Amino acid sequence: MRKTMSHAALIFLAAVSSVQCGGAGAGGTAGHATAPAGHAAAPAGHAAAPGGHAAAPGEHAAAPGEHAAAPAGHHHGHGHAHSRPAEAPDDALRAVAAIHGGAGPWAVAGYRMGRYALAKLGLPEKSFDLEVIHHSPRNVQFSCIADGAAAATGASLGKLNLSLVEATEAGVETTYRRRSTGQAVTLRPSAAFRARFRDVPREGLAAAGKEVLSLPDAEVFEEVPPPPAGAPR
């Protein structure tokens, strides 16, 4: 009996010793617990990778930072000097009224043309490099376009960079020219615009002007193809 008990005691002690030392069975699990901890270190290492990825994205954060900077640069690269933020409609109408005394459809059309021309020529507002020549009969409908152009561009008779040339109704158009390069764009009211806004009653001018501000470019004006080289305009 003592021999049997002693053998059992030896087995028990061996088992206890095996557990305490992380033997094959328990130690495999405990060792596995260490591996996850080691794995937790790997995610921490992975946090270092994300931290390290944060370092890569830290480096990547620099890339996005650089990428964040790129959009700003991107805006400058593609936007040219002429890209400008969208303008609130009320601000545009006020700008036209400040020059013209009201914001009727033809003056607002002139404003729209002026803004388009500045973008096309890559010029800021109030540039002395801009010259505006408006061709129109002496008739307040068609001549109102010149005031809209002045409101949009800052050109004026007093600065000698806005001039009026008498023309027939069919010849109504406005030329915007960049003096330093000779680059020019000529715009005229579209046929649809002429038909829709001809002879608007005085009481309907403000509403019509607001409507013109919201129309697509093609429903307000069109570019006039340049004449052949050497041909008189």
Legacy VTK file of the C-alpha trace (Angstrom):
# vtk DataFile Version 3.0
C-alpha trace
ASCII
DATASET POLYDATA
POINTS 233 float
0.000 0.000 0.000
2.833 2.368 0.905
4.505 1.483 -2.403
1.271 2.260 -4.300
0.786 5.586 -2.457
4.343 6.591 -3.087
3.971 5.871 -6.789
0.773 7.958 -6.882
2.459 10.745 -5.008
5.267 10.735 -7.519
2.777 10.969 -10.402
0.975 13.866 -8.628
4.224 15.725 -8.007
5.263 15.232 -11.613
1.936 16.647 -12.756
2.252 19.669 -10.441
5.780 20.244 -11.602
4.649 20.014 -15.204
1.933 22.682 -14.657
4.260 25.060 -12.854
6.916 24.844 -15.551
4.592 25.267 -18.501
4.816 21.714 -19.635
3.530 20.262 -22.830
-0.179 20.387 -22.014
-0.653 23.378 -19.755
2.433 25.099 -20.950
1.221 24.720 -24.495
-1.771 26.762 -23.489
0.150 29.075 -21.242
2.739 29.256 -23.922
-0.094 30.058 -26.245
-1.226 32.722 -23.848
2.253 34.115 -24.152
2.108 33.908 -27.905
-1.033 36.074 -28.024
0.660 38.394 -25.637
3.472 38.184 -28.066
0.728 38.600 -30.642
-0.580 41.508 -28.657
2.932 42.791 -28.959
2.675 42.128 -32.672
-0.471 44.280 -32.899
1.239 46.745 -30.710
3.958 46.101 -33.178
1.058 46.305 -35.568
0.063 49.443 -33.818
3.636 50.234 -34.492
2.939 48.999 -37.969
-0.210 51.104 -37.909
1.789 53.101 -35.557
4.354 51.718 -37.897
1.512 52.091 -40.292
1.029 55.266 -38.401
4.700 55.638 -39.086
4.029 54.452 -42.591
0.906 56.576 -42.408
2.933 58.765 -40.208
5.003 58.646 -43.268
1.666 58.076 -44.981
0.284 60.844 -42.838
2.997 62.888 -44.430
1.815 61.542 -47.775
-1.774 62.502 -47.002
-0.446 65.657 -45.496
1.366 66.053 -48.728
-1.836 64.840 -50.362
-3.780 67.350 -48.375
-1.331 69.936 -49.578
-1.687 68.580 -53.094
-5.354 69.578 -53.343
-4.418 73.111 -52.481
-1.650 72.838 -54.990
-4.067 70.985 -57.170
-6.442 73.904 -56.999
-3.686 76.240 -58.077
-2.357 73.930 -60.723
-5.647 73.366 -62.498
-7.564 76.388 -61.400
-5.340 78.856 -63.243
-5.419 82.458 -62.114
-9.028 82.703 -63.160
-10.697 80.024 -61.067
-12.778 81.745 -58.417
-15.303 80.572 -55.872
-18.993 80.552 -56.716
-20.644 83.883 -56.070
-23.851 84.325 -54.067
-26.694 85.416 -56.397
-27.606 88.398 -54.217
-24.000 89.653 -54.317
-24.002 89.510 -58.113
-27.322 91.350 -58.360
-26.084 94.013 -55.935
-22.892 94.455 -57.957
-24.917 95.017 -61.143
-27.337 97.402 -59.433
-24.449 99.421 -57.958
-23.248 100.241 -61.486
-26.492 100.209 -63.452
-29.066 101.363 -60.918
-30.981 98.083 -61.239
-30.367 94.458 -62.168
-32.513 93.848 -65.250
-31.984 90.902 -67.604
-29.700 92.591 -70.138
-27.399 94.108 -67.526
-27.212 90.753 -65.736
-26.432 89.080 -69.073
-23.553 91.544 -69.473
-22.375 90.603 -65.987
-22.480 86.911 -66.831
-20.494 87.527 -70.010
-17.927 89.607 -68.128
-17.338 86.896 -65.520
-17.002 84.286 -68.244
-14.513 86.446 -70.161
-12.325 87.030 -67.091
-12.125 83.278 -66.542
-11.385 82.641 -70.202
-8.599 85.232 -70.294
-7.172 84.314 -66.884
-7.560 87.833 -65.492
-8.690 89.070 -62.067
-11.350 91.720 -61.594
-10.251 95.347 -61.986
-7.267 94.428 -64.134
-5.817 97.241 -66.231
-4.661 94.541 -68.636
-8.277 94.099 -69.745
-9.941 96.069 -72.511
-13.710 95.823 -73.123
-15.360 97.003 -76.354
-19.155 96.846 -76.514
-20.926 97.053 -79.883
-24.540 98.200 -79.564
-27.201 100.497 -80.982
-28.076 103.525 -78.876
-30.905 101.646 -77.263
-31.213 100.935 -73.550
-31.701 97.253 -73.710
-28.659 96.367 -75.690
-26.493 99.095 -74.155
-27.305 97.793 -70.647
-24.903 94.926 -71.366
-21.980 97.378 -71.087
-22.892 98.249 -67.491
-23.103 94.560 -66.625
-19.659 94.064 -68.149
-18.332 96.972 -66.060
-19.817 95.474 -62.882
-18.221 92.100 -63.564
-14.779 93.243 -64.660
-14.169 96.671 -63.132
-13.543 98.164 -66.601
-14.865 101.712 -67.040
-14.984 104.684 -69.374
-12.936 106.696 -66.892
-10.145 104.099 -66.851
-10.186 104.118 -70.652
-10.557 100.350 -70.802
-14.283 100.267 -71.629
-15.541 101.719 -74.893
-18.823 101.734 -76.824
-19.033 101.302 -80.574
-22.306 101.998 -82.335
-23.673 98.989 -84.200
-26.938 97.532 -85.464
-29.135 95.360 -83.292
-27.899 92.306 -85.154
-24.314 93.325 -84.395
-24.661 93.444 -80.590
-21.555 91.835 -79.090
-18.838 92.518 -76.550
-15.122 91.909 -77.059
-12.863 91.309 -74.062
-9.163 91.552 -74.830
-6.060 90.927 -72.758
-3.736 93.745 -73.786
-0.479 92.073 -72.775
-1.042 89.009 -74.968
-3.637 90.117 -77.526
-5.823 87.161 -76.516
-9.500 88.038 -76.943
-12.975 86.555 -76.617
-16.122 88.041 -78.167
-19.531 87.218 -76.717
-23.080 88.025 -77.808
-26.569 87.355 -76.414
-27.907 84.017 -77.646
-30.937 83.934 -79.927
-32.924 82.256 -77.146
-32.017 85.051 -74.722
-33.023 87.777 -77.182
-36.397 86.166 -77.793
-37.113 85.521 -74.127
-36.047 88.851 -72.623
-36.746 91.384 -75.337
-38.770 94.402 -74.131
-39.400 93.148 -70.579
-41.825 95.578 -68.832
-40.213 97.778 -66.182
-42.088 96.088 -63.328
-40.713 92.687 -64.387
-37.046 93.696 -64.749
-35.864 92.634 -61.266
-37.454 89.170 -61.478
-36.138 88.685 -65.015
-32.634 89.709 -63.941
-32.695 87.173 -61.120
-33.850 84.520 -63.570
-30.986 85.270 -65.973
-28.506 84.725 -63.158
-29.654 81.113 -62.775
-29.686 80.118 -66.464
-26.962 78.013 -68.121
-24.394 80.021 -70.103
-25.707 78.714 -73.432
-29.163 80.167 -72.738
-27.684 83.604 -72.067
-24.743 84.110 -74.448
-22.496 82.472 -77.002
-18.957 82.951 -78.238
-18.522 84.644 -81.596
-16.019 82.781 -83.787
-12.951 84.948 -84.472
-12.833 86.467 -87.962
-10.291 85.176 -90.445
-6.842 86.696 -90.047
-6.666 90.165 -91.557
-10.456 90.492 -91.969
-12.046 93.623 -90.453
-14.309 92.988 -87.493
LINES 1 234
233 0 1 2 3 4 5 6 7 8 9 10 11 12 13 14 15 16 17 18 19 20 21 22 23 24 25 26 27 28 29 30 31 32 33 34 35 36 37 38 39 40 41 42 43 44 45 46 47 48 49 50 51 52 53 54 55 56 57 58 59 60 61 62 63 64 65 66 67 68 69 70 71 72 73 74 75 76 77 78 79 80 81 82 83 84 85 86 87 88 89 90 91 92 93 94 95 96 97 98 99 100 101 102 103 104 105 106 107 108 109 110 111 112 113 114 115 116 117 118 119 120 121 122 123 124 125 126 127 128 129 130 131 132 133 134 135 136 137 138 139 140 141 142 143 144 145 146 147 148 149 150 151 152 153 154 155 156 157 158 159 160 161 162 163 164 165 166 167 168 169 170 171 172 173 174 175 176 177 178 179 180 181 182 183 184 185 186 187 188 189 190 191 192 193 194 195 196 197 198 199 200 201 202 203 204 205 206 207 208 209 210 211 212 213 214 215 216 217 218 219 220 221 222 223 224 225 226 227 228 229 230 231 232
